């Protein structure tokens, strides 16, 4: 695809003496900044919140003075007040400029969807808001175009289907959001990503492919691809081969049929609109429509913080910022902060009828931030995200689950047909609570942790169940939450390690054999960052396709089976000898937090002092050899 570069955007004039902008995407100001997430047509709650923070008055005119108001996109879709939301923000944009403030909108995926004709989330009420803008003649022409390509059936029956699929207001909405329409032309002037002071604002998140892009290059690419697609669709519409009623998802098949008709009627000729058709087909690969674009990517909000922070840190350093503020992935009520403050999730589910949340705003001024929730006078702080693997798997925290696995009655024991040490699946139940765990009891070197001397040539091939508990302890010291809770317990007269069962999971071997696509939000290679570092740290030389687990609903990685780890070797395991390690500053800090005293306290029941020393030596090796987020 020919990427259009240098797209001309409407320059937001920052006439206040307190604000400067290096370009349309970078603003430095001493004024107050008020940001809000996905409105989705929740007009009443949104405007009430804007009044509460002093951005608009009772008549919904600008009252914010030199405030900078930032929308994270998704003003529209699903909610009945979508049109009123967009048109009010357009009005405030002009009024704020006159008052010395500014309105900034970063496009969300729903703005892009409606502009490009993907109307799957447009509600009947949203269409109805545009019904008064359609003439009877325009609606009849729309029906005539539809009938031309759907000639079968009784006219009255077809019209009923037509009215259901294309309710009153359909055509007016399409035209309003076109690049020549009152709304679409304004939206096309808006960026996808901006920096205001030390914060970057975008709708979704930042994927690895663009983590080293500048704001100018990233916006130029996205805006250029979007405009090129819309130009191509307009060309096809003017040529009469792309009627308004054709949906976004049907457009390729529809256009292919028109091309075949033309070729059949005009052998050895090419239509003037063929280049535009080709561009529409090539747009399937455009970054602006991909799951990795800043208006679609969910990894920053949902994936493992110590892996995902690598992309986030690299991008923030590239653009000179310290924090990323995003919408797109609703929290249903509270503003969340993750990655130790690197990222803020500001989509709190403002449209209550769909997302069950509430309106909120992030207010920043003078180096301090607070959250305003609709109807509250308190200045709240973002809520740190909580991550607990034990809660996810069993509904209990680690301490409660450990006690349960040690003491709850065993009601069922079942041999597993995996591995060479005959592990068992154990079911425990008490007071109406049941939980499953894996029991391993192989120990080739009992009491190794208490030997006077560690003999590497003898002990570095040990296979010990206690290492599963040690791996769990190391995981929790780092707060990685990737290894299931494990304890020493007795089953059928044998002492061994009970490790919490990972339900509804599939290992990598079975996934490959069954040809199941890897379809989670969190990319496999991104998650492997954690695998490489963890296995080098604990010297796990038995990581294989059967002990890499993925939860089936979201393909999040979990680690099991560490009974062949914790050697005294201070180098990498052979399978990781040439694997590139990538460590964010956040992950580096976690690794640096490990110390001899803490490791000894937690691991001495399971590991020899020499094994503990080797963990720290390999930690230092990782920190020395790993790629960081600075270039």
N, C-alpha and C positions, 0 to 999 in steps of 0.2 A: 504494500500500500504506500502511496505517496503521502508522507506525513506533511501536513501544512504547518510550517513554522512561523513564528513571529505574528501570531494572531493579535490583531489590534483590539484592545479592551478599552472600555470606558474608564478613564482615569478618575479615581475617587480623589477629589481635591481636599486635602487636609489643610484647611485654611487657619486652623488654630495654631497659635505660636508654640503650643506645647507638644505638637505632634510633628514628626518627620517621617518620610517614607523613602526608602532607597528605590523601591519600585512598587507596583500594585500589590505585591505579595508580602512586603515586609514593612511593618509599622512600629515605630518607637514613640511612645507617648507617656506623659506623666498623668494623663487623665484616667478616670475610672474606666474599667473594662467589664462589661456584663455579657456573659455568654450563656446560651441556652441550647438544649438539644432538640430532639425530634418532636415537632409539634403535631404533625399528622392531622391537621385540621381541627385541633382542639382549641378553637378560637377563644371561647369564653375564659377558660382557665389560663391560657397564654396571656391574654390582654390584662386580666386581673393581676397576674404575676408581674407584668411589665409596669403596671401602675404601682404595685407595692414597692418595687425597687426604684421608682421615680424616673422611669424612662419615658412614660407617656402620661398624659393627664386624663381626666375623666371623660373627655371627648375624643380620646385616642389620638391626640396630636403629640408631637415630640416635646418632651419636657426634660430631656436628659442633659441639656447644655452640651458640654464638650465630651460627654460619655461616648465610648466606642461600644456599640452593640454588635455582638457576634452571634450569628446563627450557624449551627453545625449541619444545616441541611435537613431534608425530609420534612419540609413544611407541609407537604401535601400527602394525599392518598389515605384512604380508609375513613377519615373523619369528615363530617358534614361541612365544616367551616374552612375547607382548604382554600377556596378562592379568596375568601375574606382575609385569611392569614397572609397570602402572597401579596395581595393588593395593598394591605395595610403596611407590610414591610417595604413595599415599593414607595409608598407615600412617606414613610419614616426615613427612608434613604435620602430623599430630596430635602426633607425638613431638617434632618440632622446635619447635613452639609451646610445649610444656611446658618445653623446655630453654632457651628464650629466643632460639632461631633462627627460621627460617622456610623454607618451601618455596613457590616461586612457579612456576606453570605458565602459559605463554602458549599458547593453543590453536593447534594446527597444522591444516593442511587435512585431515589424515587423521582426527583426532578429530572434526572437523565432518562428514566424510564418513560415518563409521560411525554417529554419532548420528542422521544424517538418512537412513540406510538405503542409502547408496552403499557397497556391500561388494565392489567390484571387486578390491580389493587384499588382502582378507582371505584368509589361507591356510587350508588344510585343518587344519593344526595349531592355528591360532587358534580355529576352530570346535570342534575336539575338546576344547580346554581348558574349554569350557562344557557338554560333553555330559552330564556327571554332574548338571547342574542341571536337566535336562529330564526330565519324567515321560513314561511311555509314553502316557498319556492326552493330554498336551499335543502330543506328536508326531502322534498320530492325528488330533487336531483340526486341526493344521496341514495334514495331508494331505487331510482332508475339505474344508477351505476351498480348497485348491489344486484338488481334483477338481471342486468346484462350478463353477469357472470354466474347467476343462479337462476336459470330460466325455468326449471322444472317446478311442478306443483301449482295448486290453486293460488291465485293472486292474493286472496284474503288470508289464506293460511300462511303464505310466505310473508305477508306484511306483519302478521302477528309475531313470527319468528324474528323478523327484522326489528320490530319495535322492542323486543325483549333484549336482543343483542346490542342494539344501538339506540338507547333511550333518548328522549328529547334532551338536547344539550350536548350530545356526543360530538357533532360536527363543530359546534362553536368552541368546545373545549379543545379539540384537536387544533383548530386554527389559532386559538389564543396562545397555545403552547408551542406553536410553530416558530421558526426563527424570525418570521416577519410579524408574528402576533405580539400583542401588547405585553403579555407575560413572558413568552419565549425569548423575545428580543432582549428583555432585561436579564433573564437568567443566563443568556449566553455571554453577557458581560462579566459574569461572576467567576471567581477562581474556584479551584478545587482544594487548595491548601494555602493557608496564610500563616505568617508569624506576626504576633503582636507582643512586643517586649520579649520576655523569655519563654513564651508559650507558642507552640504550634497548634493550630486548630484545623481539624479535618473531620470528615464525616465518619470514615471507617477506621483504617489503621495503615501502618506502613509495612509493606512486605519487603523481603530481602532484595528483590530485583531492582528496587528504586531507592534503597536506603542510602545510596551515595549520590543521588540526584540533588541538584539545587532546586530551590522553589521555582525559579524562573523556568528551568528546563522541564520540571515535572508538570507545572501548570501549562506550559506551552504545548507539551505532548498531548495532554488530556483534552485541552480546549481545541487543539487542532484536529484531533481525531473525531471529536464530537461534531464540530462544524463541518468537516468533510463528509461525514455520514449524512447529516441533514441536507447539505448541498446536493448530494447524490439523490436522496429521496425526493427533493424538490424538482430536480431535473426529470426524474421518472414520472412524477406526478404531472408536470407540465406536458410531458409527452403522451399522457393518457394511459400509461401502463401501470400506474400505482394509485388506484382510487383510495379515497380517505377511509373507506370501510375495511380495508385489508389490515388485519392485525399484525403486530410485530412478529409474532411467532409463525404466521402464515406467509410472511412476505417473500421468503426465499423460494418456496414451492410455487407461489403465485407468479413471481417474476420469471422463474424458469419456464413455466408454461407459456407466458407471453413471448419469451424469446424463441421457444420452439415454434410457436404459431407464426412468428415473423419469418423465421428461416424457411419454414415450409411454403409460405406464400411468396417469399422473395429469395429464391436460390442465389447463392454466391453474392449476396448483399449483406451489409451490416447496417443496423439502425444507428442513428445518431446517438441514441440513448444507451447503446451497449457499453461504452466506458463507464457510465454511471452505474449500470447494473453490475459490472465487474467490481466496482468500488464497494457496493453494498455487500456483495459476497465476501470480499476480502475483509470487510469490517468485522466479520466473525472473529477475526484474530486480533482486533484492536484492543489495546491495553485498557482503554476507558470502559470496555464492557466486560473485562475479565474479573475473576474473583480476587485478583491481587491488586486491583486498582484502589486508590485511597478512598473511593466512595463505596467499595464493596468489601474490602478485606476485614476479616473478623479476628485474625490471629492476635493482634495487639490487645484485644479485649478478652480473649478466651484461652489462649494457649499458655503453656508453662512459662511463668514469668522469668525464670533464669535462662531459658532458651530464647524466648521472644525478645527479651531485653537487648539482645545483641543487635537486632535490626533497629530497634527504637533508639538506642544510644547512638548508633552510627549515624542515623539520620539527624537526630537532634544536634550532634556535634557538627555535622555538615552544614546545617542552616543556622547555627549560632543560638540555639535555644536549650532550655533545660527540662521542659515538660511538654507532653503531648496531650491535648484535650480532644476527645472524640465522642461521637454519638453512635448511632447505627445498631448497637447491640444493647437492648434494654435491660436495666437492672430491676425494674418494677418497684421503684420507690425511693431508693437512696443513691446519691452520688457516690461512686466507688473510686478509690485510689488503689493502684496496683504497681508492682515492680518498685516497691519502696519509694513511691512518689513520682516515678518517671511518667506515668500515664494516669489520666483521669477519665472515667466513664461517666458522661453527662446525660446520656439518654435514660431518663428515669421513668419512662412509660407515661408521658403526659396525657395521651389519649386513654383515659381510664376504661372506656367501654371495651377496648381491645387489649391494652397492655397492663391494666390493673395497677398503674403507678400514680404519679402525681407530677405536677409542674415544678420545675426547679431552675435555678440560675446560679452560675458560678461568678462571683463578684471579686474583682482583683483591683487593688490600688495600693500604691506605695509599698510594694513588695509583700503584701499580705493578701490572703485569699479567704473567702468564706462562702458557704452555700446558703442561698435563700430558698426556702420551700414555700409554696403557695399557702397563704393563710397563717404563716408563722412569723413571729417577730424576732425569733432567736437567730443568731448567726451561727450556723452549724459548720462542722468540719466534714470533709469527705470521709467516708467510712472505709477503713482498710479492708481489702478483700480477705476472706478467710478461705483457706485451702486445707482440707483434712481428708486424706485418703481413707482413713478408718471410718469417718462419718459417711463418706460416699459408698463404701463397700458394706458396712454393717449397721450404720446409723448410730454408732457409739464412738466416743473419742478414744484416743489411744490408751489412756490409763484404764478406762472402763472396760475396753475390749481385752486388754491384757489380763485383767482380773477375771473376766468371764472365761477366757480360754484356759486359764490355770485351774479354775474351780468349778465351772459349770458341768453338770452331769453329761456324759457321753451317751447318746441315744442310738448312734449308728456309726459303724466303721466299714469302709468299702475300699478294697484294693484298687489301685489305679494301674492301668495298662500303659504306663509311661515310665521312662527312665530305667536304670539298671539296679536301683536300690529299693525297688518295691514301695514307693510312697503310698500313703493311704489318705482317703478323704474321710474326715471325721466331722460328724454332726453333733453339736452340743445344744442343749435346750434347758432353759430355766425361767420360771415365772412368765411363760408365754413368749419368751424371746428365744429364737433359734439362730444358729450361725454355723457356717461350714468353714473348715480349715484343712490345709494340707499338712500331713504329719510325715516327717522324715526322721530316721533314726540311725542312719549309717554314721559310724565314727571310727575311722581307721587309726586314729591316734588319741585315745582317751586321755584327758587331763593334760594335754599338750600345753595349755596355757600356764600350767604351774611347773613346768620343767625348769631346772636350773639353767640349762643352756639350750638354745635353739640351734639345731643342726640342720642347716639348709638342705643338704643333699638327702636327708632322711625325711624332713617334715614338709618340704615344699611340694610334695605330691599328696598331701593329706586330703581326705574327703570327710568333712565334719559337718554335722547338722547344726552345730553351734554357730557356724559361719552365716547361716541364714538370719539368725538373730543379730549377729554383729552387723550385717549389711543393713538391716532395719534400723539399728541404732545410729549408724553413720548417716543414713538417709535423713533421719529426723534431726540430727545435729546440724545438718545443712538446711533443714526445712525444705527438702525437695519433694517429699510426699509422692514418691514413685515406687517404694518398696512396701508391700503389705505388712501390717503389724505382725510381729513374731515373738513367741515366748518359748521358754523351756517348759515342757509339760510331760506327763506320763499318760500313755495310751496302751491299754491291754498289757500292763506290766513292763513296758519298755519306755525308757526316757528318750525324748527326742525334741524336735522343734515343731511347734504348731505355727503355721503361717496362714493368715487370713485368706480365704478363698476369693478369687476374682471372678465374680459371676458374669455371665453374658459376655465372655471374652473369646478371642480367637488368637492363636499364636501365628507368627509370621509364616511358618512352614505351611500350615493348613490354609492360610489366606492365599498363598501363592498357588498351592495345588488346586484349590477350588476356584482360582481366577477371580477372586472377589476384589473389586476395585477399591483402592485406598481413597475414601471419600470424605474424610474428616476436614474440619476447618484448619487443623494444625498439620502442617506438612510433615511427611515422614522424615525427610532429611533434616528439617529443623529440629524435630524431636530427638534425632540421633545425636545432636550436639551433647545432650545430657547423657546419653548412653556411652559415648566415647569417653567423656570426662569421668563418669562414675566408674566405669570398668577399669580405666587406668588407675584411678585413685585406690580402688580396693584390690587391684591386680586380679581381676576376674578373667581367667583364661578359658572359661567354659560358656561364654555367651554364644548362643546359637539360635537358630530359627525357632526352636521349640520353647525357649524361655524368654522370648520377646513377645509380650502380650499386648493386644489392642482391644479396648472395649468396643463392642460392636456398634453401639449407638453413635459414638463420636470419634472413634479411632484415636483415642488417647493412649499413650504408651504406659505400660506398667512393667516392673522388673520382678522376676522370681528366680529362684534356684541359684544360690550363691555358695554352695557347699564346697566348691573348688576354687575359692578366692583366697585373698589375704596371704599371699606368699611374702617372703622376706625380700624379694627382688626389688631393687630401687629403680628399675627401668620399666618401660611399657611392656604389656603382654605382646606376644608376637603378632597376634591378629590386628593390633593397633599400632604397630611399629611405624607405619607411614601415614596413618590417618591424621588429617589436619584437625587440630583442636581449635575451637573458637570459644572464647570466654569474654563475656561482657564485664564491665566494671562491677556490676551488681553481683554476678556470679563469682568474680575474683574476690570480692569482699567476703562472700560466704566461705569460700575456700580458705582465705586468710584467717578467718575466725577460728578455725580448728587449732587446738593447742594440746600440748602433751598432757597437761593435768586433766582436761575435760575428756580427752580420748581415753586416758587410763581409767578414769572413774567409770565411764560408760562401757568400756570394752574389755577390761581386765578379766571379767568372768568367762570370756570367750576366746581371747587372743593372748598370745605370749607378748611380753614387752617388746621383743624384737619385731614382731608383726606390726605393733602399734607405731614403732619408730619408722618402719617402712612406709606406712600410710603418709606420714608427714614428709618423708623424702620424696615420695611420688607426687604429693601435693605441690612441693616446691618445683618439681620437674614440670608439672602441668603449667604452673604460673610462668615458668621461664620460656616454655616452648609454644604456648598457645598464642594464637592471633587475637589481638584486642580490637576494640571498636574505633580506635584512632588511626588515621592514615598519616 
